[in-house]
Amino acid sequence: MNKLRTKVFFILLPLAASILGFGYAYYQSRETLTIDHIFRSSQLSALLGANEISHYIEGRFTEFDRLSSAMSLCQEPSISWAEVSSNALSFSRGFSALMISDLSGRVQNFHLSSNKSNRYILRQDLRNARVLPAETIELLNGAFEEWQVNYPRNIALEQSTLKKLNELQEHGEANSQANRDLSNQLSRLREKRNLPKQVVNLASSEVVSRLGLIFDNETYFFSRPLIDCNKELIGYYTAVLDRTLIEDQLFDIKRSLTESGLEYVDVFVVRNDSLASLSRSNYMRLDQLKRNGLNEVIEPVFREDLGGIMINQPIGINIKQHLVFHDNINLKNGKHSVTLVVFVSKQEIDKQNQTLIREISVYLALAALLFVGLISYLSHYIASPITDLRRRISTLSRMGKADTKFSNRDDEIGDLFQAFSDMASKIKQKEMQLTRLAREDPLTGVLNRRALVDGAEEIRRLASSCYICMMDLDHFKQINDQCGHSVGDDVLVAFCDAVAKETRESDMFGRLGGEEFALLLPNTTLHEAAQIAERIRVRVERDLAEKLCSSHTLPVTVSMGLVSWPNEKAFTQVLDHADKLLYKAKQSGRNQIVAE
């Protein structure tokens, strides 16, 4: 018996070697999958995070234009600059403060916004303090001179365009494409006539700290010349970008990574000119980053010199189109641009490997006991399944997927098969989750901005006509303030459900951000699009009131801007036009539709 056992043992000794080989292959496969998971999660988070931050900062340009509209009105003698500043800041949610400076750049008025980040801040006395650098004042003066030169020409062009519009209306062509084009042109001319170009600069931490805000990191200053009723330059006004909102976005990016299983991770923003960090880092040594530089590519790279995996994603901010001088050499070289950095420390990889080694060690110990105790049974029953499983693991390692259907076995090998199936299933679920996160808004389940833009181009290619409806829930900030963000989230979800009930299968609906949404209506006339928008408006006002708390007395309503999408226009241009119509609906009393 002992000889037989010895003989069987030596006959099946290659099987033991195969089991050890399987353990190694399993380790290699899981290690590869772990690294791939870190690469994919961090790269996706960096890409989405950079796009969100870019979209947020770009949105402040439009917001600053709205603020400027309030500042461009002729001031009555009885109204103080404090009242003007307060009224202008009410048009924004992304700025912490508004400063008014005289022609020498000295601050004459400093007003804090009502943002939650300013709840415990005492207003600083900055009167006669110099906050704007000389180069910014020079750009602002250039913006005023350019506006002053172009003002008469813009007035003439506006009158000419208005005359052409009147002629079209007299001939009964009020709804023609030519009429719409002229209306868009008139809107742009009036904007050029009223507002000089804005100037944006990245203020240093030393300058920001003088403002006494809750943050003292570098942030963007948005500035414009201040012009009186006689078209004379009397000073400048500057809005300070609220950095706490960007920090919240960085925190959300890091939280998404920790929820995916990553613990030792940093998410921060650096300046491209000096590689100075604008945020805090826990695991990366910033002095080494300054010395060794960023990655040359946007894909994840394991950096031995930094001790981990780093992804740097440029934050695309098209600052040049908003500035006075397009040939500014510093802007051409990207001196004032910033980059989002996601860093996964080597500690994370070591932690994952240690966990994997413990799993492999447990498996090998069980396999050894099974091999010794049931050697005669295993000699015939395990060779083929192990070979098959090893082949599938190799396939999973190479191709990212493998067949997980096995014969039912009520033993350790069956458990191993189930573990492999669970692992492959989890990998597939992760891939599906990443794909869904890249296309869907996580709260409402509708398309996100990126997926909406991609789908819009497909609609324009296939549809003969299309209308875009921009939607924004009225008084949504009050709902969040009075009822809480959980109720606000429920209102957003209920709003999306209401829109879904009134739209067609061919329509495309997505969330642009916050309480702003866009609806694409392909192969639709203006009358049909207006009917759909009206049904949505009525349903929202009728059905969403029950979602509110008792302290909020106003009904839930929605304002909309409806515009056609000409083939020659880019989707983002038409979306901007729809946003302007939406803003008109807001100004006209909300809960209505403004269409062109």
C-alpha positions in Angstrom: 0.0 0.0 0.0 2.8 2.3 0.9 4.6 1.5 -2.4 1.4 2.1 -4.3 1.0 5.4 -2.6 4.6 6.3 -3.3 4.2 5.3 -6.9 1.0 7.2 -7.4 2.6 10.1 -5.6 5.5 10.1 -8.1 3.2 9.5 -11.0 1.1 12.5 -10.0 4.0 14.6 -9.0 3.8 16.6 -12.3 0.2 17.3 -11.3 1.5 18.9 -8.1 3.9 21.0 -10.2 0.9 21.9 -12.3 -1.0 23.1 -9.3 1.9 25.2 -8.3 2.1 26.5 -11.8 -1.5 27.3 -11.7 -1.1 29.2 -8.5 1.7 31.3 -10.1 -0.4 31.8 -13.3 -3.3 32.8 -11.2 -1.1 35.2 -9.2 0.2 36.7 -12.5 -3.3 37.0 -13.9 -4.7 38.7 -10.8 -1.7 40.9 -10.5 -2.2 42.0 -14.1 -5.9 42.6 -13.5 -5.1 44.6 -10.4 -2.7 46.9 -12.2 -5.1 47.2 -15.1 -7.9 48.1 -12.7 -5.8 50.8 -11.1 -4.8 52.1 -14.6 -8.4 52.2 -15.9 -9.9 53.6 -12.7 -7.4 56.3 -12.3 -7.3 57.3 -16.0 -11.1 57.4 -16.2 -11.3 59.5 -13.0 -8.6 61.9 -14.3 -10.3 62.3 -17.7 -13.8 62.8 -16.2 -12.4 65.0 -13.4 -10.4 67.3 -15.8 -13.5 67.6 -18.1 -15.7 68.5 -15.1 -13.3 71.1 -13.8 -12.7 72.5 -17.3 -16.5 72.7 -17.8 -16.9 74.4 -14.4 -14.3 77.1 -15.1 -15.5 77.6 -18.7 -19.0 78.0 -17.3 -17.7 80.9 -15.2 -17.0 82.9 -18.4 -20.7 82.8 -19.2 -21.6 83.5 -15.6 -19.2 86.5 -15.6 -21.0 87.9 -18.6 -24.2 87.7 -16.7 -22.6 89.5 -13.8 -21.2 92.1 -16.2 -24.6 92.8 -17.6 -25.6 93.9 -14.1 -22.5 96.0 -13.8 -22.9 97.6 -17.2 -26.2 99.3 -16.3 -26.0 103.0 -15.7 -25.8 103.5 -11.9 -28.3 105.8 -10.3 -26.8 108.4 -7.9 -28.8 107.0 -5.0 -27.4 103.4 -5.5 -24.1 102.6 -3.8 -21.4 100.4 -5.2 -22.1 97.9 -2.5 -25.7 97.6 -3.8 -24.5 97.3 -7.3 -22.0 94.6 -6.3 -24.6 92.7 -4.3 -27.0 92.8 -7.3 -24.3 91.6 -9.7 -23.2 88.7 -7.5 -26.7 87.5 -7.3 -26.3 86.4 -10.9 -23.5 84.0 -10.0 -22.8 81.0 -7.8 -19.2 80.3 -8.7 -17.6 83.6 -7.5 -16.6 84.3 -3.9 -16.2 88.0 -4.1 -16.4 91.1 -6.3 -13.9 94.0 -6.2 -14.3 97.4 -7.8 -11.0 99.3 -8.5 -10.3 102.8 -9.7 -8.1 103.6 -12.7 -4.9 103.2 -10.7 -5.9 99.7 -9.7 -6.7 100.5 -6.1 -9.7 98.7 -4.6 -12.7 101.0 -3.8 -15.3 98.4 -3.0 -15.0 94.7 -1.9 -18.2 92.6 -1.6 -18.5 89.0 -0.6 -21.0 86.6 -2.3 -23.6 84.6 -0.5 -21.8 81.3 -1.2 -21.7 78.8 1.7 -17.9 79.1 1.7 -18.3 82.7 3.0 -20.6 81.8 5.9 -17.9 82.4 8.6 -15.8 85.0 6.8 -15.5 88.6 7.9 -15.2 91.2 5.1 -11.7 92.6 4.8 -11.0 96.3 4.5 -9.2 96.4 1.2 -9.9 100.0 0.3 -6.9 101.5 -1.7 -5.2 98.1 -1.7 -3.5 97.0 -5.0 -4.8 93.6 -6.0 -4.6 93.6 -9.8 -1.1 93.3 -11.4 0.1 96.0 -13.8 -0.1 93.6 -16.8 -3.7 92.9 -16.1 -4.5 96.6 -15.9 -2.7 97.1 -19.2 -4.9 94.4 -20.8 -8.0 95.9 -19.3 -7.1 99.3 -20.8 -6.5 97.6 -24.1 -9.9 95.9 -23.8 -11.6 99.3 -23.2 -9.7 100.9 -26.1 -10.7 98.1 -28.5 -14.3 98.3 -27.3 -14.3 102.1 -27.7 -13.0 101.9 -31.3 -15.5 99.2 -32.3 -18.5 100.8 -30.5 -19.7 103.1 -33.4 -19.2 100.3 -36.0 -21.1 97.8 -33.8 -24.0 100.4 -33.4 -24.1 100.8 -37.2 -24.1 97.0 -37.8 -26.8 96.6 -35.2 -29.0 99.2 -36.8 -28.4 97.6 -40.2 -29.2 94.2 -38.9 -32.3 95.5 -37.2 -33.5 97.1 -40.4 -33.1 93.8 -42.3 -35.1 92.0 -39.6 -37.9 94.5 -39.9 -37.9 94.1 -43.7 -38.2 90.3 -43.3 -41.1 90.6 -40.8 -42.9 93.1 -43.2 -42.6 90.4 -45.9 -44.0 87.7 -43.6 -40.7 85.9 -43.1 -40.6 86.1 -39.3 -40.1 82.4 -38.9 -37.6 82.0 -41.8 -34.0 80.8 -41.4 -32.7 84.1 -42.5 -34.7 85.8 -39.7 -33.2 83.5 -37.2 -29.7 84.0 -38.4 -30.2 87.8 -38.3 -31.6 87.5 -34.8 -28.5 85.6 -33.6 -26.3 88.1 -35.3 -28.2 91.0 -33.6 -27.7 89.3 -30.2 -24.0 88.9 -30.7 -23.6 92.5 -31.9 -25.5 93.8 -28.8 -23.2 91.7 -26.6 -20.1 93.2 -28.2 -21.6 96.6 -28.0 -22.3 96.4 -24.2 -19.4 94.4 -22.9 -15.7 94.8 -23.5 -13.7 91.6 -23.6 -13.0 90.0 -20.2 -9.4 89.5 -18.9 -8.6 86.3 -16.9 -5.5 85.8 -14.8 -4.3 83.2 -12.3 -3.8 85.2 -9.1 -1.0 84.1 -6.8 -1.6 82.7 -3.3 -0.1 85.8 -1.8 -2.7 88.0 -3.5 -5.6 85.7 -2.7 -4.6 85.4 1.0 -5.0 89.2 1.3 -8.7 88.9 0.5 -9.4 87.0 3.8 -11.5 84.2 2.2 -11.7 80.7 3.5 -9.1 79.6 0.9 -5.7 81.1 0.3 -4.7 79.1 -2.8 -4.2 80.4 -6.3 -7.4 81.1 -8.1 -8.7 82.8 -11.3 -9.5 86.5 -11.3 -12.1 87.6 -14.0 -11.9 91.3 -14.8 -13.5 93.9 -17.1 -13.4 97.6 -17.5 -16.0 99.6 -15.6 -17.7 102.1 -18.0 -20.2 104.8 -17.0 -23.2 106.1 -18.9 -21.0 108.5 -20.9 -18.9 105.6 -22.2 -16.0 106.7 -20.2 -13.6 104.3 -18.3 -14.0 104.9 -14.6 -12.3 101.8 -13.2 -12.4 98.0 -13.2 -14.3 95.2 -11.6 -13.0 91.8 -10.7 -14.8 88.6 -9.7 -12.8 86.0 -7.6 -13.4 82.3 -8.6 -14.6 80.3 -5.6 -11.8 77.7 -5.1 -13.8 75.7 -2.6 -16.0 74.4 -5.4 -13.0 73.1 -7.3 -11.7 71.5 -4.1 -15.1 69.8 -3.8 -14.7 68.4 -7.3 -11.2 67.1 -6.4 -12.7 65.5 -3.3 -15.4 63.8 -5.4 -12.7 62.5 -7.8 -10.8 61.0 -4.9 -13.9 59.6 -3.4 -14.8 57.8 -6.6 -11.3 56.2 -6.5 -11.6 55.1 -2.9 -15.0 53.6 -3.6 -13.4 51.5 -6.3 -11.0 50.1 -3.8 -8.0 52.4 -4.0 -6.7 53.7 -0.7 -3.3 55.3 -1.2 -4.2 57.9 -3.8 -3.7 61.7 -4.3 -5.8 64.0 -6.5 -4.5 67.6 -7.0 -3.9 70.3 -9.5 -0.5 71.8 -10.5 0.5 74.8 -12.4 2.2 74.1 -15.7 4.8 76.9 -15.4 6.3 75.9 -12.1 4.7 72.6 -11.3 3.6 74.1 -8.0 0.7 72.2 -6.5 -2.6 74.2 -6.0 -3.9 71.5 -3.6 -2.6 69.2 -0.9 -0.8 65.9 -1.5 -0.5 63.0 1.0 1.6 60.4 -0.8 3.5 62.2 -3.6 6.5 64.2 -2.8 5.9 67.5 -4.6 9.6 68.4 -4.6 10.3 65.3 -6.6 7.5 66.2 -9.0 9.0 69.6 -9.6 12.4 68.0 -10.2 11.3 65.2 -12.5 8.3 66.7 -14.2 5.0 65.4 -15.5 4.4 62.5 -17.8 4.9 63.2 -21.5 1.7 61.3 -22.3 -1.8 61.4 -20.7 -1.9 57.6 -20.2 -1.0 56.2 -16.8 2.7 55.7 -16.2 4.5 53.9 -13.4 7.1 56.3 -12.1 9.9 54.8 -10.2 11.3 58.3 -9.5 8.0 59.3 -7.8 7.1 55.9 -6.3 3.8 55.1 -7.9 1.5 55.4 -10.9 0.8 58.9 -12.1 -1.7 60.3 -14.6 -1.7 63.9 -15.6 -4.6 65.2 -17.5 -4.5 68.8 -18.9 -7.5 70.9 -17.8 -8.6 72.4 -21.1 -9.6 76.0 -20.5 -10.0 78.1 -23.7 -8.8 81.2 -22.0 -7.4 82.9 -25.1 -10.8 83.4 -26.8 -11.9 85.5 -23.8 -8.8 87.7 -23.5 -7.8 91.0 -25.1 -4.7 89.9 -26.9 -4.7 86.5 -28.6 -0.9 86.6 -29.3 0.1 86.8 -25.6 3.3 84.7 -25.6 2.7 83.4 -22.0 -0.7 82.0 -23.0 0.7 80.5 -26.3 3.2 78.6 -24.2 0.5 77.4 -21.8 2.2 79.2 -18.9 -1.0 80.0 -17.1 -2.7 76.7 -17.7 -3.1 73.9 -15.1 -3.1 70.1 -15.0 -5.0 67.6 -13.0 -2.8 64.9 -11.4 -4.0 61.5 -10.1 -1.3 59.6 -8.2 -1.6 56.1 -6.9 1.2 55.3 -4.5 3.3 52.1 -4.7 1.9 51.3 -1.3 -1.4 50.6 -3.0 0.2 48.1 -5.4 2.0 46.4 -2.5 -1.2 46.2 -0.5 -3.0 44.6 -3.4 -0.2 42.1 -3.9 0.0 41.2 -0.3 -3.7 40.4 -0.3 -3.3 38.4 -3.4 -0.4 36.5 -2.0 -2.4 35.6 1.1 -5.2 34.3 -1.1 -2.8 32.3 -3.2 -1.1 30.9 0.0 -4.4 29.8 1.3 -5.3 28.1 -2.0 -1.9 26.3 -2.2 -2.2 25.1 1.4 -5.7 23.6 0.7 -4.4 22.1 -2.6 -1.5 20.4 -0.8 -3.8 18.9 1.8 -6.1 17.7 -0.9 -3.2 16.2 -2.9 -1.9 14.3 0.1 -5.3 13.1 1.5 -7.0 12.2 -1.8 -4.1 11.3 -4.0 -5.7 8.3 -5.7 -8.8 10.3 -6.4 -7.0 13.4 -7.6 -4.7 11.4 -9.9 -7.5 10.8 -12.3 -10.0 13.6 -11.5 -8.1 16.8 -11.3 -5.6 16.9 -14.2 -8.1 17.7 -16.9 -10.0 20.4 -15.0 -6.8 22.1 -13.9 -5.5 22.2 -17.4 -8.8 23.7 -18.7 -8.9 26.2 -15.9 -5.4 27.3 -16.6 -6.2 27.7 -20.2 -9.1 29.9 -19.3 -7.1 32.0 -16.9 -4.5 32.5 -19.7 -7.3 33.5 -22.0 -8.6 35.9 -19.4 -5.2 37.4 -19.0 -4.7 37.9 -22.7 -8.2 38.8 -23.9 -9.9 40.2 -20.8 -12.7 37.6 -21.0 -13.1 33.8 -20.8 -15.7 31.1 -20.8 -17.0 30.7 -17.2 -19.3 27.7 -17.7 -18.1 24.7 -15.8 -19.6 21.3 -14.9 -21.2 21.2 -11.5 -18.8 19.9 -8.9 -19.4 19.8 -5.1 -15.7 19.9 -4.1 -12.7 22.3 -3.8 -12.2 22.3 -7.5 -15.8 23.4 -7.9 -15.1 26.2 -5.4 -12.0 27.2 -7.5 -14.2 27.2 -10.6 -16.7 29.4 -8.8 -14.0 31.7 -7.6 -12.7 32.1 -11.1 -16.3 32.7 -12.4 -16.9 35.3 -9.7 -13.6 37.0 -10.6 -14.4 37.1 -14.3 -17.9 38.3 -13.5 -16.6 41.1 -11.3 -14.2 42.1 -14.0 -17.0 42.3 -16.5 -19.2 44.2 -14.1 -16.4 46.7 -13.5 -16.0 47.2 -17.2 -19.7 47.7 -17.6 -19.8 50.1 -14.6 -16.9 52.1 -16.1 -18.6 52.3 -19.4 -21.9 53.4 -17.8 -20.1 56.0 -15.7 -18.5 57.4 -18.8 -21.9 57.9 -20.5 -24.5 58.3 -17.7 -25.2 60.8 -15.0 -24.7 58.9 -11.8 -27.7 60.5 -10.0 -30.4 60.6 -12.6 -29.3 57.8 -14.9 -29.8 60.1 -18.0 -27.0 60.8 -20.5 -24.1 63.0 -19.2 -22.7 65.9 -21.1 -20.1 64.0 -23.0 -22.5 61.3 -24.1 -25.0 63.9 -25.1 -22.4 65.7 -27.3 -21.4 62.5 -29.0 -25.0 61.5 -29.6 -25.9 64.9 -30.9 -23.4 64.6 -33.8 -25.0 61.3 -34.7 -28.5 62.9 -34.7 -27.3 65.8 -36.9 -25.9 63.2 -39.4 -29.2 61.2 -39.6 -32.0 63.7 -38.9 -33.4 66.1 -41.5 -34.2 68.7 -38.8 -33.6 69.0 -35.1 -34.6 71.2 -32.2 -32.7 71.7 -29.0 -34.5 72.4 -25.7 -32.4 73.8 -22.9 -34.0 73.3 -19.5 -33.2 74.7 -16.0 -35.3 74.1 -12.8 -36.4 77.3 -11.3 -35.4 78.2 -7.7 -33.5 75.0 -7.4 -31.0 76.5 -5.0 -33.8 77.4 -2.7 -35.0 73.8 -2.7 -31.5 72.6 -1.7 -31.2 75.3 1.0 -34.7 74.8 2.5 -35.3 71.1 2.0 -31.8 69.7 1.8 -29.7 68.2 -1.0 -31.4 64.8 -0.6 -34.8 66.4 -1.5 -33.0 68.3 -4.3 -31.7 65.0 -5.7 -35.2 63.5 -5.5 -36.5 66.5 -7.4 -33.9 66.0 -10.2 -34.7 62.3 -10.5 -38.4 63.0 -10.6 -37.9 65.7 -13.2 -36.0 63.3 -15.4 -38.9 60.8 -15.0 -41.4 63.5 -16.0 -39.4 64.4 -19.1 -39.2 60.7 -20.1 -43.0 60.4 -19.9 -43.4 63.2 -22.4 -40.7 62.4 -24.9 -40.4 60.0 -27.8 -38.1 57.1 -28.2 -36.1 58.9 -30.8 -35.5 62.0 -28.6 -32.2 62.3 -26.6 -32.2 63.7 -23.1 -29.2 64.4 -20.9 -27.9 66.4 -17.9 -25.4 69.2 -18.6 -24.6 69.8 -14.9 -26.4 70.9 -11.7 -30.1 71.6 -12.6 -29.4 72.2 -16.3 -30.6 69.7 -18.9 -30.8 69.5 -22.7 -33.4 67.7 -24.9 -32.7 66.9 -28.6 -35.8 66.6 -30.7 -34.8 65.1 -34.1 -37.1 65.3 -37.2 -39.4 67.8 -35.4 -41.0 71.0 -36.4 -41.1 74.1 -34.2 -44.8 73.5 -33.4 -44.2 69.9 -32.4 -41.1 70.8 -30.4 -43.0 73.6 -28.6 -45.9 71.1 -27.8 -43.5 68.6 -26.3 -41.8 71.4 -24.2 -45.1 72.7 -23.0 -46.2 69.2 -21.9 -43.0 68.8 -20.0 -43.5 72.2 -18.4 -47.1 71.4 -17.3 -46.2 67.9 -16.0 -43.3 69.3 -13.9 -45.4 72.0 -12.4 -48.2 69.5 -11.7 -46.4 66.4 -10.5 -43.2 67.5 -8.8 -44.7 69.6 -5.9 -45.2 66.4 -3.8 -41.4 65.9 -3.7 -40.8 69.2 -1.7 -40.7 69.7 2.0 -43.3 71.8 3.8 -40.9 74.7 4.3 -40.6 75.3 0.5 -43.8 77.0 -0.6 -43.0 77.7 -4.3 -44.0 75.0 -6.9 -41.4 73.2 -8.9 -41.2 74.8 -12.3 -38.9 74.7 -15.2 -37.7 77.4 -17.7 -36.8 76.4 -21.2 -35.0 77.8 -24.2 -36.0 76.2 -27.5 -34.0 76.7 -30.7 -33.5 74.9 -34.0 -30.2 73.3 -35.0 -29.0 74.4 -38.4 -26.6 72.0 -40.2 -23.9 74.5 -40.4 -23.8 75.2 -36.7 -21.8 73.2 -34.2 -23.7 71.6 -31.3 -22.0 73.7 -28.7 -22.8 76.9 -30.5 -26.5 76.0 -30.7 -26.4 74.9 -27.1 -25.0 78.4 -26.1 -27.9 80.0 -28.1 -30.4 77.8 -26.3 -28.8 78.8 -23.0 -29.3 82.5 -23.9 -33.0 81.9 -24.6 -33.3 80.0 -21.3 -31.8 83.0 -19.6 -34.4 85.2 -21.3 -37.1 82.9 -19.9 -35.6 83.3 -16.5 -35.5 87.0 -16.8 -39.2 87.1 -18.0 -40.5 85.4 -14.9 -39.5 81.7 -15.2 -41.8 78.8 -15.8 -42.0 79.5 -19.5 -40.6 78.6 -22.9 -38.7 81.1 -25.1 -38.3 79.7 -28.6 -36.7 80.8 -31.9 
